[in-house]
């Protein structure tokens, strides 16, 4: 027989939601940091092929 689940308290609900939001925030900060390092050429985690801006004649 189906039994309804117990209600989660507001504090526990807020804690879980804040943890979920913090994970997303930290991932965004990490991605932005990596993008900055790649754009400046100081990245050590992977290599990006540099393109030349010279016009070929």
N, C-alpha and C positions, 0 to 999 in steps of 0.2 A: 504494500500500500504506500502511495506517495505521501511524503511528509514534507511540509514547507521548511526551507532553511531558516536558520536563526538570523535575525537582523544584525548587521555589522554596525558597531558604534561609530559615531561621527569622527571621533578622534582617530580611530584605526583607519577609517576611510580617507581622512586628510593625510595621514602619514603615508599611506600607500600611494596616493595621488602625487604627493610631493616628491617621493622617491622616483616615481615614473617621470615626472617633469624634470627632475635633476639629471636623470640619465640622458634625456634628450638635449638638455642644455650643455652638458659636458661633451657630448658627441659633436654638437655644433661648434663649440669652442675649439675642439681638437681639429675638426675639418677646416676651420678658418685659419688656424695656425699652420696647418700643413699647406694650405693654398698660398699663404704668405711666403713660406719658406721656398716653395717651388717657384713662385713668381720672381723672387729675388735671387734664386740660384743657390741657396744655402741648404737645400734639402739633402739629407744623408740617407733617407729611407728608400728612395728609388731615383732613377735617372730619367731626365727629360731631355729629349733631343733638342738642341738649340738651333733655331732657324736664323738665317742671315737676313738682314733687312736691305742688303745691297741689291740694286737693280742689275740684273744680268744683261750684258750687252753682246 
